[in-house]
Amino acid sequence: MAANLGERSLNDVHQEGLDELLSDLIKFYPDYVNKDAHSIGVPALDALLEVFAPKTSVSSGLNDGQYQDRRISDQDQLEESQDTADEEMLLQSELLDQDLQRPNEINITHDNIGLAASPIFSDTDGMKKRATPIVEVSSSLSSSGKSQLLYYLTALAILPRKWGEFAVGGHEAAAIFIDTDDRFDAERLRVVARGIMQQRGLSNTNAEEQKAPLSDYNTESLLGSSLQHVHVLRPQSSSALLATLHSLESYLFDLSRHRSASRPLQMIAIDSVTAFIWQDRLRDEVARTEEIGRLREDVDHEREQKQRFYLADLYAELAKELKRLQSQFQCAIVYTSTISGGRAAGPGLYDQSQTRTPSLRPALPAPWGTLPTLRLIVHRSTVRPFPPSMAPQVAVKDAPSRQRVVQQGKISAWVNAWGRDEWPRRIVEAIEASNGGSFSFYVRESGVEINSPDD
């Protein structure tokens, strides 16, 4: 009898993983959920991410229908086992004293789970979750504002949510900045972060409206402590970049090497992923030349053993490793790319035959074309060239207006329309209703300012 009862009881047991258990606990401790864990923090970008990756209902890793089905199944099992309830109670009463004496029993409480600091929790606003985003920022020219946008997002990642009584709006997290172009400017990042604080009302200019305005010393102290959570890595080749990504996990978990142990990882930024593309293409062409006249079986075997360089394999491995890190740390990934001269994109670098929104063909091999959640194109406002027939006096008179355009520092950003024909209708309609999927931001000496899509 006891054996049959035990077998039936085991059949009625529903096993859950730790992630499912913690997801269920979120409903009882909603105040400890990081509401902006899957948010970039820029309204214009978050609105576009909502178009391409809308939040979905989840509960214990399931959607609404699966969750309800599981609950119904559990209820059915409970009703079926009700007939044996008396027998179970008799058996449990005999073993109650033994259960109470088990030394390995775990008492789950709010204190020993550590909900507030757990990196497992993600955005569950109304049990809604958006996948962690991957954003590509590309242009056809250098100095188009890509790095400045990356600085802005990095500054948002490391700045605190609040400083005293003032709302800063940062994520209070850590950021990895992979500088493949060897042009990272720490002082510029400090200026951009300071500009965000001033834009959020933390400067002394509004002292009459602030109960305890921050002094310049406090502001610089805050900036200095925040910048300690930006970890800059500088690989010198694509192979070194892959090795850097492979070692990133061990670096972050080695608490003796950095001061970000108490912070989640908000973002991995790469500036840029196309830094080594031309040398990699040359290397790939040389490797293909060396294969001429060799047996196909030998070539395939060496490729399987990774004994020869293949551009497609390398960049596929880079994408795979980025996805693995994103899954591990639940962080955003933002990278820049430059498609120069139009040769990487083929004829018609900007294709506006179907839509006003420009499009750029991906510069990297698959799967980079479909890797990003959101693909953006940025372009600096251009100044009209002087016509060859313009008189010198007219040119001098017209020069101040052209200079004002330069000093304004306006950067236009659009959703990359490459592959638009394959987009679902809801995405096309949502983009058209959102100002064509465009917004603008300004790069000035004092920092970076981003407008909302409606401005």
C-alpha positions as CSV (number, residue, x, y, z in Angstrom):
1,M,0.0,0.0,0.0
2,A,2.8,2.4,1.0
3,A,4.7,1.7,-2.3
4,N,1.6,2.3,-4.4
5,L,0.8,5.5,-2.5
6,G,4.4,6.7,-3.0
7,E,4.3,6.0,-6.7
8,R,1.1,7.9,-7.1
9,S,2.4,10.8,-5.1
10,L,5.6,11.0,-7.3
11,N,3.4,11.1,-10.4
12,D,1.6,14.1,-9.0
13,V,4.7,16.0,-8.3
14,H,5.4,19.0,-10.6
15,Q,9.0,19.9,-10.9
16,E,10.1,23.5,-11.4
17,G,13.5,25.0,-12.0
18,L,15.0,27.8,-10.0
19,D,14.1,30.4,-12.7
20,E,10.5,29.3,-12.6
21,L,10.4,29.4,-8.8
22,L,11.9,32.9,-8.7
23,S,9.5,34.1,-11.4
24,D,6.5,32.9,-9.3
25,L,8.0,34.8,-6.3
26,I,8.1,38.0,-8.3
27,K,4.3,38.2,-8.0
28,F,4.7,38.4,-4.2
29,Y,7.6,40.8,-4.2
30,P,6.9,43.2,-7.2
31,D,8.8,46.1,-5.5
32,Y,12.1,44.2,-6.0
33,V,11.8,43.9,-9.7
34,N,14.1,45.9,-11.9
35,K,11.6,47.6,-14.1
36,D,14.1,48.9,-16.6
37,A,16.2,45.8,-17.0
38,H,15.3,45.4,-20.7
39,S,15.0,49.1,-21.5
40,I,17.6,51.2,-23.3
41,G,16.5,54.3,-21.4
42,V,16.0,56.5,-24.4
43,P,12.3,57.0,-25.2
44,A,12.9,57.2,-29.0
45,L,14.8,53.9,-29.0
46,D,12.5,52.1,-26.6
47,A,9.5,53.1,-28.7
48,L,11.2,51.5,-31.8
49,L,12.2,48.4,-29.8
50,E,8.6,48.0,-28.8
51,V,7.6,47.9,-32.5
52,F,10.2,45.3,-33.5
53,A,10.2,43.3,-30.2
54,P,6.9,44.0,-28.3
55,K,6.6,42.8,-24.7
56,T,5.0,39.4,-24.3
57,S,3.1,38.0,-21.4
58,V,5.1,35.5,-19.3
59,S,4.8,33.6,-16.1
60,S,7.4,31.1,-15.0
61,G,8.9,31.2,-18.5
62,L,5.5,30.5,-20.2
63,N,3.1,32.6,-22.2
64,D,-0.5,33.2,-20.9
65,G,-2.0,30.2,-22.7
66,Q,0.7,27.8,-21.6
67,Y,0.6,29.2,-18.1
68,Q,-3.1,28.7,-17.8
69,D,-2.9,25.2,-19.3
70,R,-0.3,24.3,-16.7
71,R,-2.4,25.6,-13.9
72,I,-5.4,23.7,-15.2
73,S,-3.3,20.5,-15.4
74,D,-2.1,21.0,-11.9
75,Q,-5.7,21.5,-10.7
76,D,-6.8,18.3,-12.4
77,Q,-4.0,16.4,-10.8
78,L,-5.0,17.8,-7.5
79,E,-8.6,16.7,-7.9
80,E,-7.6,13.2,-9.0
81,S,-5.4,12.8,-6.0
82,Q,-8.1,14.0,-3.6
83,D,-9.4,10.4,-3.3
84,T,-6.1,9.3,-1.7
85,A,-5.9,12.4,0.6
86,D,-6.8,10.4,3.8
87,E,-4.2,7.8,3.0
88,E,-1.6,10.4,2.4
89,M,-2.4,12.2,5.7
90,L,-2.0,8.9,7.6
91,L,1.3,8.3,6.0
92,Q,2.5,11.9,6.5
93,S,1.6,11.8,10.2
94,E,3.8,8.8,10.7
95,L,6.7,10.5,9.0
96,L,6.2,14.0,10.3
97,D,8.7,13.7,13.1
98,Q,11.3,12.4,10.7
99,D,10.7,15.3,8.2
100,L,11.2,17.9,10.9
101,Q,14.6,16.4,11.8
102,R,16.1,16.6,8.3
103,P,19.3,18.6,8.5
104,N,19.3,19.7,4.8
105,E,15.9,21.3,4.8
106,I,16.0,24.8,3.2
107,N,13.8,27.5,4.6
108,I,13.1,29.9,1.7
109,T,12.6,33.4,3.0
110,H,12.8,36.9,1.6
111,D,16.1,37.5,3.3
112,N,18.0,34.5,2.2
113,I,16.9,34.6,-1.4
114,G,18.3,38.1,-1.9
115,L,15.7,39.3,-4.4
116,A,16.9,42.9,-4.6
117,A,20.3,42.0,-5.9
118,S,19.4,38.9,-8.0
119,P,20.4,39.3,-11.7
120,I,17.9,36.6,-12.6
121,F,14.9,39.0,-12.4
122,S,13.9,40.9,-15.6
123,D,11.3,43.4,-16.5
124,T,7.9,42.0,-15.5
125,D,5.7,45.1,-15.6
126,G,2.3,43.5,-15.5
127,M,4.0,40.1,-16.1
128,K,5.2,41.5,-19.4
129,K,8.7,40.9,-20.7
130,R,10.7,42.1,-23.6
131,A,13.7,40.2,-24.9
132,T,17.0,41.9,-24.2
133,P,17.7,44.0,-27.3
134,I,20.5,44.0,-29.8
135,V,20.9,47.4,-31.6
136,E,23.0,48.1,-34.6
137,V,24.0,51.7,-35.4
138,S,25.5,52.1,-38.9
139,S,26.4,54.7,-41.4
140,S,28.1,55.0,-44.7
141,L,30.6,57.7,-43.5
142,S,32.8,58.1,-40.5
143,S,32.1,60.9,-38.0
144,S,28.4,60.4,-38.4
145,G,27.5,60.3,-34.6
146,K,27.7,56.6,-34.0
147,S,30.3,56.7,-31.2
148,Q,28.6,59.7,-29.6
149,L,25.3,57.8,-29.4
150,L,27.2,54.9,-27.9
151,Y,28.7,57.3,-25.3
152,Y,25.3,58.5,-24.4
153,L,23.9,54.9,-23.9
154,T,27.0,54.0,-21.9
155,A,26.6,57.1,-19.6
156,L,22.9,56.2,-19.0
157,A,24.0,52.6,-18.1
158,I,26.4,53.7,-15.3
159,L,24.7,56.8,-13.9
160,P,22.6,56.3,-10.8
161,R,18.8,56.3,-10.8
162,K,18.7,58.9,-8.1
163,W,21.3,61.1,-6.4
164,G,19.9,62.3,-3.1
165,E,16.5,63.8,-3.9
166,F,17.1,64.2,-7.6
167,A,16.1,61.7,-10.3
168,V,19.0,61.1,-12.7
169,G,17.4,58.4,-14.7
170,G,20.4,56.1,-15.1
171,H,20.4,52.4,-14.8
172,E,23.0,52.3,-12.0
173,A,24.7,49.3,-13.7
174,A,28.0,48.4,-15.4
175,A,28.9,48.6,-19.0
176,I,31.5,46.8,-21.2
177,F,32.9,49.1,-23.9
178,I,34.9,47.2,-26.6
179,D,37.0,49.7,-28.5
180,T,38.1,48.1,-31.7
181,D,38.9,51.4,-33.4
182,D,41.2,52.5,-30.6
183,R,39.5,55.8,-30.3
184,F,37.7,55.6,-26.9
185,D,37.7,59.0,-25.2
186,A,37.1,58.8,-21.5
187,E,37.0,62.6,-21.1
188,R,34.3,62.8,-23.8
189,L,32.3,60.1,-22.0
190,R,32.6,62.2,-18.8
191,V,31.3,65.3,-20.7
192,V,28.3,63.3,-22.1
193,A,27.5,62.0,-18.6
194,R,27.7,65.5,-17.1
195,G,25.4,66.7,-19.9
196,I,22.8,64.1,-19.0
197,M,22.9,65.2,-15.4
198,Q,22.4,68.9,-16.5
199,Q,19.6,68.0,-18.8
200,R,17.9,66.1,-15.9
201,G,17.9,69.3,-13.8
202,L,21.0,68.5,-11.6
203,S,22.9,71.7,-12.5
204,N,23.0,74.8,-10.4
205,T,21.2,76.8,-13.0
206,N,17.8,75.9,-11.3
207,A,19.0,76.4,-7.8
208,E,16.0,78.4,-6.9
209,E,13.8,75.4,-7.6
210,Q,16.0,72.9,-5.8
211,K,16.0,72.3,-2.1
212,A,19.7,71.2,-2.0
213,P,21.4,71.8,-5.4
214,L,24.4,69.7,-6.2
215,S,27.8,71.5,-6.1
216,D,30.3,71.1,-8.8
217,Y,32.4,69.0,-6.4
218,N,29.5,66.6,-5.8
219,T,28.8,66.3,-9.5
220,E,32.4,65.5,-10.4
221,S,32.5,63.0,-7.5
222,L,29.4,61.3,-8.8
223,L,30.8,61.2,-12.3
224,G,34.1,59.8,-11.1
225,S,32.5,57.0,-9.1
226,S,30.2,56.1,-12.0
227,L,32.9,56.0,-14.6
228,Q,34.7,53.2,-12.6
229,H,31.9,50.9,-13.9
230,V,32.9,51.3,-17.5
231,H,35.2,48.5,-18.5
232,V,37.1,49.3,-21.7
233,L,38.7,46.5,-23.7
234,R,40.8,47.0,-26.8
235,P,41.3,43.9,-29.0
236,Q,43.6,44.5,-32.0
237,S,42.0,42.0,-34.4
238,S,38.8,40.1,-35.0
239,S,40.4,36.9,-33.5
240,A,41.4,38.9,-30.5
241,L,37.8,40.2,-30.3
242,L,36.5,36.7,-30.2
243,A,39.0,35.8,-27.5
244,T,38.0,38.9,-25.6
245,L,34.3,37.8,-25.7
246,H,35.3,34.2,-24.6
247,S,37.1,35.6,-21.6
248,L,34.6,38.2,-20.6
249,E,32.6,35.9,-18.4
250,S,35.6,34.9,-16.3
251,Y,36.7,38.6,-16.1
252,L,33.3,39.7,-14.8
253,F,33.1,37.0,-12.2
254,D,36.6,37.7,-10.9
255,L,35.7,40.3,-8.3
256,S,39.3,41.1,-7.6
257,R,39.7,42.7,-11.0
258,H,36.9,45.3,-10.9
259,R,34.6,47.2,-8.6
260,S,31.3,46.3,-10.3
261,A,30.4,43.2,-8.3
262,S,27.3,44.9,-6.8
263,R,26.0,46.0,-10.2
264,P,24.3,44.1,-13.0
265,L,25.7,44.3,-16.5
266,Q,23.5,46.7,-18.5
267,M,25.2,46.8,-21.9
268,I,28.0,45.4,-24.0
269,A,29.0,48.1,-26.5
270,I,31.3,47.5,-29.5
271,D,32.7,50.4,-31.5
272,S,32.9,49.0,-34.2
273,V,32.3,45.5,-35.5
274,T,33.5,46.4,-38.9
275,A,36.9,47.7,-37.7
276,F,38.7,44.6,-39.0
277,I,36.5,43.6,-41.9
278,W,39.0,44.6,-44.7
279,Q,41.9,42.8,-43.2
280,D,39.7,39.8,-42.6
281,R,38.6,39.8,-46.2
282,L,42.1,39.9,-47.4
283,R,43.0,37.1,-45.1
284,D,40.1,35.1,-46.4
285,E,41.0,35.7,-50.0
286,V,44.6,34.5,-49.3
287,A,43.3,31.4,-47.6
288,R,40.9,30.6,-50.5
289,T,43.8,31.1,-53.0
290,E,45.9,28.5,-51.1
291,E,43.0,26.0,-51.5
292,I,43.3,26.0,-55.3
293,G,44.2,22.5,-56.6
294,R,43.6,20.8,-53.2
295,L,41.2,18.0,-52.6
296,R,37.7,19.2,-51.4
297,E,37.8,16.5,-48.6
298,D,41.0,17.9,-47.2
299,V,39.7,21.4,-47.3
300,D,36.5,20.5,-45.6
301,H,38.3,18.5,-42.9
302,E,40.6,21.4,-42.1
303,R,37.6,23.7,-41.9
304,E,35.8,21.4,-39.5
305,Q,38.9,21.3,-37.4
306,K,39.2,25.1,-37.6
307,Q,42.7,24.8,-39.0
308,R,42.1,27.4,-41.6
309,F,40.7,30.9,-41.6
310,Y,37.1,31.3,-42.9
311,L,35.6,34.8,-42.6
312,A,32.0,33.5,-42.5
313,D,32.9,31.1,-39.7
314,L,34.7,33.7,-37.6
315,Y,31.9,36.2,-37.7
316,A,29.3,33.5,-37.1
317,E,31.2,32.6,-34.0
318,L,31.4,36.2,-32.9
319,A,27.6,36.5,-33.2
320,K,27.1,33.2,-31.3
321,E,29.3,34.3,-28.5
322,L,27.5,37.7,-28.2
323,K,24.2,35.9,-27.9
324,R,25.6,33.6,-25.3
325,L,26.9,36.5,-23.2
326,Q,23.5,38.2,-23.6
327,S,21.7,35.2,-22.4
328,Q,24.1,34.8,-19.5
329,F,24.0,38.4,-18.2
330,Q,20.6,39.5,-19.6
331,C,22.2,42.7,-21.0
332,A,21.7,44.8,-24.1
333,I,24.2,44.7,-26.9
334,V,24.8,47.9,-29.0
335,Y,27.4,48.0,-31.7
336,T,28.4,50.3,-34.5
337,S,29.3,49.5,-38.1
338,T,30.5,51.5,-41.0
339,I,29.8,50.6,-44.7
340,S,32.3,52.7,-46.6
341,G,32.2,53.7,-50.2
342,G,29.1,51.7,-51.0
343,R,31.2,48.7,-52.1
344,A,30.1,46.6,-49.2
345,A,26.4,47.3,-50.0
346,G,26.6,47.0,-53.7
347,P,24.9,49.4,-56.1
348,G,22.5,51.8,-54.5
349,L,23.9,52.2,-51.0
350,Y,20.8,54.1,-50.1
351,D,17.7,52.6,-51.6
352,Q,14.7,54.9,-51.4
353,S,12.6,53.5,-54.2
354,Q,10.2,51.8,-51.9
355,T,10.2,54.2,-48.9
356,R,11.5,57.4,-47.7
357,T,13.5,55.5,-45.1
358,P,17.0,54.8,-46.2
359,S,18.5,51.3,-46.2
360,L,22.0,49.9,-45.8
361,R,22.9,46.4,-46.7
362,P,24.6,44.6,-43.8
363,A,28.4,44.8,-44.1
364,L,29.1,41.5,-42.3
365,P,28.2,38.0,-43.4
366,A,25.3,36.0,-41.9
367,P,23.9,35.9,-39.3
368,W,24.7,39.6,-38.7
369,G,22.0,40.8,-41.1
370,T,19.3,39.3,-38.8
371,L,21.1,39.4,-35.5
372,P,20.0,42.9,-34.3
373,T,16.6,43.5,-32.8
374,L,16.7,47.1,-34.2
375,R,19.0,48.4,-37.0
376,L,19.5,52.2,-37.2
377,I,21.2,54.4,-39.7
378,V,22.7,57.7,-38.5
379,H,23.7,60.6,-40.7
380,R,25.0,64.1,-39.9
381,S,23.2,67.0,-41.3
382,T,25.0,68.0,-44.5
383,V,26.0,71.5,-45.6
384,R,25.2,72.4,-49.2
385,P,28.4,72.8,-51.2
386,F,29.2,76.1,-52.8
387,P,28.2,76.0,-56.5
388,P,31.1,76.5,-58.8
389,S,29.5,79.5,-60.3
390,M,28.9,81.3,-57.0
391,A,30.7,84.6,-56.7
392,P,33.2,85.1,-53.8
393,Q,31.1,87.9,-52.3
394,V,28.0,85.7,-52.2
395,A,29.9,82.8,-50.7
396,V,31.2,85.0,-47.9
397,K,27.7,86.3,-47.2
398,D,26.3,82.7,-47.1
399,A,29.1,81.3,-44.9
400,P,27.5,82.2,-41.5
401,S,24.3,80.2,-42.2
402,R,26.4,77.2,-43.2
403,Q,28.4,77.5,-40.1
404,R,25.3,77.5,-38.0
405,V,24.3,74.2,-39.4
406,V,27.7,72.8,-38.4
407,Q,27.5,74.2,-34.9
408,Q,24.0,72.9,-34.4
409,G,25.4,69.3,-34.5
410,K,22.2,67.7,-35.6
411,I,22.3,63.9,-36.3
412,S,19.4,62.2,-38.0
413,A,18.6,58.6,-37.2
414,W,16.3,56.2,-39.1
415,V,15.3,52.6,-38.9
416,N,17.3,50.7,-41.5
417,A,14.7,49.7,-44.1
418,W,16.8,46.9,-45.5
419,G,14.6,43.8,-45.9
420,R,11.4,45.9,-45.4
421,D,9.5,43.8,-47.9
422,E,9.7,40.9,-45.4
423,W,8.5,42.9,-42.4
424,P,5.1,42.0,-41.0
425,R,2.4,44.6,-41.9
426,R,2.0,45.6,-38.2
427,I,5.7,46.7,-38.2
428,V,5.4,48.7,-41.4
429,E,2.3,50.5,-40.2
430,A,3.8,51.2,-36.8
431,I,7.0,52.6,-38.4
432,E,5.0,54.8,-40.7
433,A,2.9,56.1,-37.7
434,S,6.1,56.8,-35.7
435,N,7.5,59.6,-37.9
436,G,8.8,57.1,-40.4
437,G,10.9,55.4,-37.7
438,S,13.2,58.5,-37.4
439,F,14.4,60.7,-34.6
440,S,17.2,63.2,-34.1
441,F,19.9,63.9,-31.6
442,Y,22.4,66.7,-31.2
443,V,26.2,66.3,-30.7
444,R,27.6,69.5,-29.1
445,E,30.7,70.4,-27.1
446,S,28.6,70.2,-23.9
447,G,27.3,66.7,-24.6
448,V,24.7,64.8,-26.5
449,E,21.0,65.6,-26.4
450,I,18.3,63.2,-27.8
451,N,14.8,64.4,-28.7
452,S,11.7,62.2,-28.5
453,P,10.3,60.9,-31.9
454,D,7.6,63.5,-31.8
455,D,9.8,66.5,-31.4
